[in-house]
């Protein structure tokens, strides 16, 4: 079994997996992962997530987040990604990065590269 500390673990997801990544991260509180990645996902459980964050908002304010969503995504509409972005702003995620791009239900290579940069920084 690996002995990887949570502070060195990043959680990410694509599509519904993005919402699952957020939910998993919040259920780990008061501990927080090293970084989050949300790709082509949507805000799913605003009220439940706010409740999980009570007393722990400060824990999340420093955590890096890379998020992206395509404006032509017909599987999960871009508004879902915007709602997730707005939620992250509301809860004070100061290191959240949102990339909106012309494209569909995918992750652009530039966003993958950016997330890899964040992961490498977290691994140091």
Secondary structure by P-SEA (a helix, b strand, c coil): ccccccccccccccaaaaaaaaaaaaaaccccccbbbbcccccccaaaaaaaacccccccccbbbbbbbbcccccccaaaaaaaaaaaaaaccccbbbbbccccccccaaaaaaaaaaaaaaac
